[in-house]
Amino acid sequence: MSALSQSTPENLAWTDICAVDDILPSTGVCALVANRHVAVFRLGVDSFFAIDNIDPKSGASVLSRGLIGNIGERVVVASPLYKNHFDLRTGECLEMPEQSVQAHVVRVDGGRVSVAVV
């Protein structure tokens, strides 16, 4: 069982990131959450995802600047450096699963986006 399925919103440590409108649709932003660089993405009007922002291959904090798209049914971001694709729901790297990153929980409350590292 993953940490996401074991955690409930009540027992997570939430970090306020920004207002919903501060993230344009189909883009991402980077935030420091529990001493981790986290990329927060907005798809459409009300879908938000968060994964680690560090590109595992380069070690650079850049995933929030990647291009968002779909590969089949999977919503992904392409690293701006090596073009590897990361599933926004799971953090899995499609080309190199051993290079996967952690996915995190996002919530929107009162027009604010918050993230909890799990």
PyMOL commands that set and color helices and strands:
alter all, ss='L'
color gray80, all
select helices_A, chain A and resi 3-6+9-11+20-22+63-65+97-99
alter helices_A, ss='H'
color red, helices_A
select strands_A, chain A and resi 15-19+27-33+36-43+47-52+67-71+74-78+85-87+103-109+112-116
alter strands_A, ss='S'
color yellow, strands_A
deselect
rebuild
show_as cartoon
